[in-house]
Amino acid sequence: MRICILLSVLLFMGHATFCQNTYKMGITDNYLIKNALVVSKPGAAPVKQDILIEDGIIKSVGPNQKLPLNTLDLSCDSMYIYAGFIAGASYIGIKAPEEKKDAPKPPSRDEATYEQSGITPQVSALSQLNASDKSIEDFRKAGFTVAQVFPKGGMIPGQSSIISLKMAKDGDELVIADAKNLLSTFTSSRLVAPSTQIGVMARYRNLYKNAELADKNAMAYKTNPVGLKAPSFSEEIAALIPFQKKERNVYFLAPKAKDIYRASALQKELGYNLYLVDVKHIGDAMDLVKSAKLPVLLSIDLPEKEEEKGGKSEKGKKPDEKAAEKETKESSPELDSLKAKKNAAIKAYEEEAGKLEKAGISFTFSLLDAKATDISKTLMRMVDAGLSKDAALAALTTTPASWLGLSKTHGTIEQGKVANLVIMDKPIFEKEGKIKMVMIEGRLFDGLVADKAPAEAGKGGSIEGSWTYVTVVQGGEEIGTFKFTKDGSSYKGVVISDRTSSAGSEIKDLVFKDNKLSGYTTVDADGTIKVDFNLTFDGSKFTGKVSVPGMGSFDISGSKKPDNNEF
């Protein structure tokens, strides 16, 4: 099994579809992860263990396990492994519905439909889920394996689904469960009622009272229909009944203290189960949140620090830009006061998670406004500001698993649980730590790729043109071609096997400097196999290694084709 998959990667890396049909490469669910430092749950120390995975489920965790048949040996010496992260609230994979250009405008505010007012509690996140949306891959690379996703919309966008962040063709294939939690906001409408915050609050009271009345009428008719007309009510009101009865939870968008007070006031009056979502700054509402024991989904989107904002280097600035910047930097009482207030506000945002932990308030993270590439940096800022590493890990794993009813299958690394894992080169929350791989339901995917400089042409000679390669696998030779072309001051490259007729597979993150080239290509088949290249060029020849994570490294060598030899 191991040899077949390895050969399929090396022979056909330029033509993924052929491999998919031949060897089903990259979609094995059976692994023995060896010699990894396993952190089974928040608070647990890393222990050197093996993890046996069969059919996407953790079969056993312990040292010195034997490799079963039809199982890939994945050596993870000195790597740290954590349970896959879970997003408590997000828009991952969600595509906002397009506005209806030809939709008739309401003649007056009083006659606006629920949809025109942004009230769509019957809408499911599944109806807006796009399995090919790039955000799924982006957040997967950041370590997230499961997410609660909400639809996008207005005042009441709709109900959530819980999805896996694996690869799939259709949204239905991603759904683990319909959580059916309701996202609610204080968003007012532009052209129709409710158009003010007071109007929004009043509309919520009206909706929940109507849902309560509709439920009573339905129950009365069900108990004794004699002499009664069957009750009828809108799908919007029907969708609100389970929330009015506390059978499901209401996730209220509450970024600031004033939103928390409003959501809490409505909750006391209307009686729904309240979760505070995308909280950015609790402020003086902390005592209210603690006394009411309100669950918090803290926004992972922190305001950007001044030194983190992008800008030109000194070398690339024009004289007038330097002069303007110098003038801006000059001290003044007003400017110093403004900077002090800004720094204090940013610090308060960074300290929110630590304050919640110290107050004993249960919390996880909201990714509604988050960028996948900023998450690691943001978590580090929270930890540096007082959040313990154990609490941060719990907010990524066990807490959201518990809230979403997934504790029996997700959140920790234990026998019988789903093989959702994050594999890192250093302990989590340690500076310069990188996510190397992510496993979802026993399938391996790439983690975040470290930033690299573009390939620089002209350093160490030119590699532009076509190069034959020969790689030796299990005593046999396989032949193909690299083709490198200049792209401004950089290079682009493709690789193709002589056994296929495809146009080749792109070499990503291609770096060429001092006669050394590095890069990788991938083969996708419901999972991703990464093929790394590290080549050293010497005139018209090169040597190097081809590496496949968990499968080994193999020699590769080649030479440049004559310029008139077509690729």
N, C-alpha and C positions, 0 to 999 in steps of 0.2 A: 504493500500500500504506500509506504513512504517513498520508495523508489519511483513508483508510477507517478505520484503527484509531482515529485521533483523533476522527473524527466519532462512531464507535460509543461511545467513552467519554463524550463530552459529551452525546450525545443520549439515551443509555440508562443513565446512571449510577445510576438508581433501579431498574434491573431487569436484573441481571447475567445471568440465564438466557437472556433474549432475545438479548443481545449474543453470548453464547457460541455460540448456534446460527447467528447471522447472519454475524458477522465473525471469529469465533474470536479475539477481542481478547485481548491479554495473553499469547498463547502463541507469538508469533513467536520463532524461534531465530536470526534474522539481525539483527545490529547492527554498526554502525561506531561504536565509542567513540572520540571525538576529543579530542585535546589533553590527555590525562590524564598525570599523573606516575606512570609504571609502575615498580613495584619487582618485577622479574621473579623474584627468588629472594632468600633471606636473604644479606645481605652486599652485594647490588647496590645501587648508588645509584639514586635515582628519575630516570627519563629521560622527557622529554616525547615521547609517542608516541601513535599510533592503534592500536586493536586491532580487527581485522575478525573477526567471528564468523559462521559459517555452519553451520546445522543443529546448533547447540550446541557446535561445535568451533572452537578458535582457528585461523583460516585464515592470518593473518599478523599480525606485530607490527612497527610501524615508523612513521616520520613521513609526513605528507602523503599519506595514502591516499585513493583516489577512492571515492565512494559507489556501490556496485553497485545494480542494480535490485532491488526487493523487499527492501530493507534499511533499517532504521530508523537515522537519524542521532541518536546520543546524545552530546551535548556534555558533556564532563566537565572543563572548564577548571579548572585548579588543584586538581582532585581527585586523591587518591592511590589507586592500585589495587594490591592484593595478591592472591596466589593464595588461593583459598578455604581456610578452616581445616578441619582434620581432627581429629576426636576419637579419641584412641587407645583409649579404653575409656569406655563410657557405658551408661546405661539409657534413652537418648533413645527415645521412642516405645514403651517397654516397659511393659506392664501386668502387675503381679504376679498370678499365678494365685490364684483364690479358694480358701480352705480348704474342704475337703469336710466339710460339717456332719454328714452321715450316715455318714462313713467309720468303719468299726469300729476300735476301739482294740486294739492288740496285747496279747495276754494276758501277755506278758513281754518284757523287753528283747531276749532272745536270738532271739525270733521276729519281730522287726520287719522289715518289708520295706525294700528300698532306698529307695523313695519316702518312707516314714515316717521314715527316717533322714536325709532330705535329700540322698540320693545319686542324682542324675539326669543323668549325663554324656551320655545320648542325646538330651536335650532341646535343641532348636534355638531360638535367639532369635526366629526367624521365627514360631514358634508363639505367642509372646506380643506380637508387634509389632502396634501399632494405628496405622494411617496417619493417623488423625484426632486423635491425641493432641496436646495443646497444646504439649508439650515440644518437638516437632519445629519448630513455628513459633518458639518462644522461643529455641532455640539457633540457628536459622537467622538470626534478627535479630541475634544476637551474632556472626555471621560464620562459623558452622560450616556447611559444605556437605556433608560426608561424615562418617560416624561408624561406628566399630566398636561394636556393641551386644551386650550379653550378657543372657541370661535372668536373672530373679530366682529365688531359691530358697534352699536351705540349704547344706549342706557342699560339695556340688558342683552348682551350679545348672544347668550345661550349656554348650553351644557357641555361639560368636558368629556374627553375620552382619555384613557391611559394607553400610551403606545410604546412599542419597542423601537429603538433607533437603529435597527438592522436595515439591510438593503431589502427592498421589496418592489414589486411592479405596481401594486395597487395599495391604496390606503387601508383597505379592509385587512390586508395581510399584516399590517403593523399593530392593529388594535389588540391589546391584552384584555382590556375590560372597558365598558362604558361606565366611568365613574359617576357621571351625571350630576356633578357639582355645578352650581349655577354661578356664572360670573356676572356680577352687578357693578354698576358704576354710577357716579354722579354726573355723567355726561349729559348735558342738555342739548336739545335740538336747535338747529339754526333757523329754520323757517316755520316750524310747527311746535305745538306744545308737547312736552314741557320745555320752555326756553330759558328758564331761570332755575337756580338751585332750590329756591322755595317751591317752585313748580315740580321739580323732580322729587323732592321729599313728599309732597302731597300726592303725586302720582303713585309712588310706592305704597302709600297707605291705601289708596283706592284699589290698587291691583291685589294686594294681599287680603283686603276685606272682601273683595269680590270672589277671590279664590276660596276663602273660608265659607262664604255663603253658597257658592257652587258646590262645594263638598258636602255641606249639610243637606242641600236639596237632593243631591245624588244619593246620599245615604238614606234619606227619608223615602225616596222612590224605590230604592232597592229593598228596603224593609217592608214597605206596604204600598204597592203601586196602584191599588184599587182607588178609582176616582181621581187619580192624579195624571197630569200630562207629563210625559217624559221630559226631564229638564234638558236644556241645551245651552251650551256656552262655547266661547271661542277656544281655539287650540292654545292660545296664549294663556288664558285663564286656567285651562286644564293642566297645562305644563307647570303652573305655579303651585298647584295643590300639594304635591309631595314636599315642597319646601315650606309651605305654610304649616304643614303637619309635622315638621321637624324630621321627616324621613330621610332627607338629604341635606347637604350643606350649602350655604350661600357664601361664596368668596367675593368679598366686597373690596373693590379697588380703593385703597386708602393710603396714598403716598405721604400725607402730612397729618399732623395732629388734628386739624379741623375736620378732616375726612373721617378720622377714627371716631371723633365725638359724634358726628352725624350718623355713621353706620351703627354705632352702639346705641344711640337714642332710638333709631328705627328698630333695632333688634329688641330692645326692652319693650317697645310698644307692640310690635308685630310677632315677636316670639320665634324667629327663625334661628337656626344654628349658624353662628357667625364666625367666619375666618377672615382675617385682615390680610389682604394680598398686595404685593408690590409696595410695601411700607418702606419709605426712605428715611423719614425722620419722625420719631414718636414724640420727642420733646416732653411737654408737661402732661401728655396723655399716658405716661408710663404707669402711674398709679392705677388709672382706670383699667388698662390692659391687664395688669397684674391681679387686681381685685376681681375682675370678671373672668379671669383665666381664659383670655381670648388667644387662640392660636395665631401666630404671626408668620407670614411669608415675607421675609425681608428682601428688599430689592438688592440684587447683586450689581446694580448699575450705579456706581459711585461717581460723584462729580470729579472731573479730571483735575489733577494737580497742575499748578502752573508750570513746573519743570517737565511735566509729561507731555505738554502740548507740542505738536510738531512745529518745526520751523527750519529755516535755512541755517546752515553752519556759517560761522564767521567768514570762512573762505569764499562762500558763494553769495555773500551779500554785497549789494552795491553801496557806494559811499553814502548816498542819501538815506538808504535803509539803516546803515550803521548810525548815522547822525540822529535819525528819528528815534531809534532804539535807545541811544544814549540819553536823549532828552527825556524819554519815557521813564528810564531807570533812575533819573535824578530824584533825590528824596524831597518830599514835601510833607507837611503834617497831614494834609488831606489824603494824599496818596498812601502814606504809611497807615493811616487809620482804616482806609478802605481795604488795604492788603491784610491787615490784622483781622478785620471782620470776616473777610473771605476765608482766610486760613482757619479761623475758629469754626466757621460753618462747615468746611470740609472735614475738619477733625471730628466734629460732632457726628457727621454721617459715618465716618470710619469707626467710631466708637459704639454705634448702635448695637451691633451684634454682641459685643462684650458686655454691654449693659443688660441686654436681654438675658444673657447667660447668668450674670450675677443676680438678677432679679428672679431667676428660676422660671422664666417664661419660655414655654416650648416654642421653638421656631425652626423653620427651614428656609430655603431660598426661593425667590421668585425670579424667573428669567424673562419676564414679559418684555423688558426693555434692554436686555443684556446682549452684548456682543460676545460670541464664543471665544474669540481671541483675547478678550480682556479678563476672563473669569479667573484664571490663575493669579494674575497680578492683583485683582481686586480682593481675592481671598487672602493673599499675603498681606495686603494693607489692613484688613480686618484683624488678622492675627497679630500683626505688629501693634495694633491699637488696643489690644487687650483680650481678644477672643482666644480661648484655649484651642489647641489643635484638635483635641478630642471632641469638643463641642462643634467645631467646624466640620469635622468628618461625620459626626452624627447628623448634622443638618443636611449633609449630602447623601446620606445612606439610610440609617435606621429610622430617623424621624419621618421622612417622607414615605418610607415603606409602611410604617405604622399608620399614618394618616390615610393612605390610599388603600389600606387593606391588603398589602402585599408582603407582610412580615414573614409569612410561612414560606415564601418562595424567593424573596429578594432582600437586599440590605446588608447581608453578612455572608461570609465564606464558610459554609457548612455543608455537610453531607446532605444530599437530597434537594439542595436549592439550585436555582437556575444559574448556569455558568456565565454570569455577567461580571467581568473583571476589568480592572484598570492596572496595567503593568507599567511601572515607573523605574527610572534609573537611579532615583534617590528617594528618600522619605518624602511623603506628601508635605506640602507647605515649606519645604526647604528651598532656598534660593537656588536658581539654575536647575531645579529638578524638571525633568521632561517626561511626558507621557509617551512611552515608546509604542505600546500597542493597547488596543481595547478589544475585549472579547464580549460578544453578545450572543447568548444562547449557544455557546460553544463555537462560534465563528469568529475568526481573528480579523481585525481591521487595524489600519495604521492609526497611530496617535498623532499628536501635533508635530509637524516637521519644523525643526529648528530653522531660524532665519539664516539664509545664506546670501552671500554676494552673488550677483550674476556672473556668468562665465565671461572672463575677460579675454578678448582676442589680442594676440600679439605678445603675450607673455609666455616664454618658453617655446616659441615657434607656433606656426599655424597648423590647425588640424582640419581645416576646411577640406571637404571632399568625402570620398567613400573608402571605407576600411573593411576588409574581410576579418572575420573572427573565427576562432576555433576554440571550443570549450570541451573539456574532458569530463564525462560523467560516467561513473561506474565502468571505467575501461573503454567506453565508446566515445567517439568524436562527433560533435554536432557543429555545423557550419552556418554562418549567417553574415550579415553586413551591418555596420554602423554607417550612418551618413550624417555629417556635420556641416551646417551652413552658418554663415555669418549673419548676425541680426544686430546691426549697428556695431556697438563695441562688444557685443556678447556673441555667444554661440547658441544655436538650437541643434537638437539631435534626435534621430530616430533609430530604432533597432528592428531588424527583421530577420527571421529565420529563412534559410534557403528552402525549407520544406513547405512554405506558404506562399501565396500570391498576394498577400495584403499589402497595404501601403506602409505598414510599419507601426510601431508603438512609440509614442513620444517619450523621450528621456526628460524627466522632471528634475528640477533643482540642479541643473547642470552647472558645475563649477569647473573651470579649467584655469590652472595657474601653475607656473613653474613646471611645466610638462606633466602635471598630474590632473586627472579628470575624475570627478565623482558625480554621481547622479543615480536615479532609480526609475524604474518603470513598474507598472502594476498590471495585474490580470484580475478582472472582476468576474465572479460567478456566484452571486448571492453572498459573497464575502470577498476579501481582497488579499491576494498574495503579492508581496512586495519583492522586487528583484533589484538588489543594489549592485552598482558597478563601481569599482575602484581601479583605474587604469593608469599606467605610467608610459608615456610616449618617449621614444628615442629615435629621432629621425623619422624614417618611414615604417617603423615597427612599434608595437606596444605589447605589454604584458600586464597581468593584473589578476583580480579576483572577481567572481560573481557570487553574491551571497543571497541566501534565502533564509529569513529568520526561522529558527527552529529546525532547519534542514541541513545547514552547513554552508561552507565556502568551497568554490571550485575554480581551478586555474582557467584563465582565458588568455589568449594571445592572438596577434594578428598583424596585418601589414596593410599599407595604403595601396588602393587600386590606382592604376594609371588614370590620368585626368580624362582620357577619351573613353574610359570604360563606363558605360551607362550603369546607373544604379537599378 
